[in-house]
Amino acid sequence: MKHLIILAHPNPASFSSSLIKALHDHLLAEAHEVKIRNLYEIGFNPVLSADDFSSLADNKTPKDIEIEQEYIKWADHIIFAYPVWWGSMPAILKGYIDRVLSEGFAYEYLADGPKGLLSPRKGSTICSTGAYSEEYGKVQEAMKLISGEVIFDFTGIKPYKQLFYGGVPSVGDEVRKSYIQNAIKEFSE
Ligand SMILES: Cc1cc2nc3c(=O)[nH]c(=O)nc-3n(C[C@H](O)[C@H](O)[C@H](O)COP(=O)(O)O)c2cc1C
């Protein structure tokens, strides 16, 4: 399977970055294909601009968007990996979704309503939080709704795993390591 991991963390020493490195290595060892787009490392511009709207209206996709869309076309499975910031995804990832999952590429409007164009791909999220998961159920459910329905279902992507790892700054190394092992297990066949 071809996995595309969209990582939104500015710190290579973070838990999220470590988890993605371990997951990447594991999937490769299991003979999967894996590509990582580290949005901070590539300096992705997250602002959907007036120029973007006019280019897209003229059927000219801005080069940086086109590059990311080629990665999505390549993938069978798209994983968004990020720390939860203010109950949501970091702005750079929201901007990636605004710009890359554009009308005509990820969805279109038909007479009977919108239609997703990215099936049969699968989509997953891996989120770390400062809050412990036991205290964060309502927020996690809200985030699952946004990722699962508003983003994945809308674009024809089949929601797959939505993983949350809680209390990350508090739990200590052993628990953080067990979280990473859990993520690897979740994505093992
Ligand atoms: C700007 C910012 C906003 C944050 N907002 C939240 C939040 O809304 N809920 C929460 O549980 N943790 C929040 N946190 C804590 C992070 O989610 C936590 O530190 C992170 O998941 C730890 O994993 P990491 O090492 O991959 O960054 C926030 C942290 C930052 C820097």
The ligand as an ORCA input file, in Angstrom:
! r2SCAN-3c Opt
* xyz 0 1
  C      -0.250     26.552     20.546
  C      -0.609     25.323     21.359
  C      -1.932     25.046     21.603
  C      -2.285     23.888     22.303
  N      -3.615     23.594     22.476
  C      -3.957     22.419     23.063
  C      -5.324     22.048     23.167
  O      -6.241     22.741     22.739
  N      -5.616     20.866     23.752
  C      -4.645     20.034     24.261
  O      -4.972     18.971     24.787
  N      -3.336     20.363     24.166
  C      -2.966     21.532     23.568
  N      -1.642     21.861     23.445
  C      -0.626     20.882     23.917
  C      -0.128     20.002     22.762
  O      -1.181     19.320     22.127
  C       0.895     18.993     23.261
  O       1.967     19.694     23.839
  C       1.391     18.118     22.124
  O       0.375     17.303     21.633
  C       2.549     17.239     22.582
  O       3.021     16.472     21.486
  P       4.261     16.926     20.586
  O       5.525     16.609     21.361
  O       4.165     16.110     19.340
  O       4.137     18.409     20.349
  C      -1.264     23.024     22.785
  C       0.082     23.340     22.563
  C       0.409     24.474     21.855
  C       1.866     24.788     21.607
*
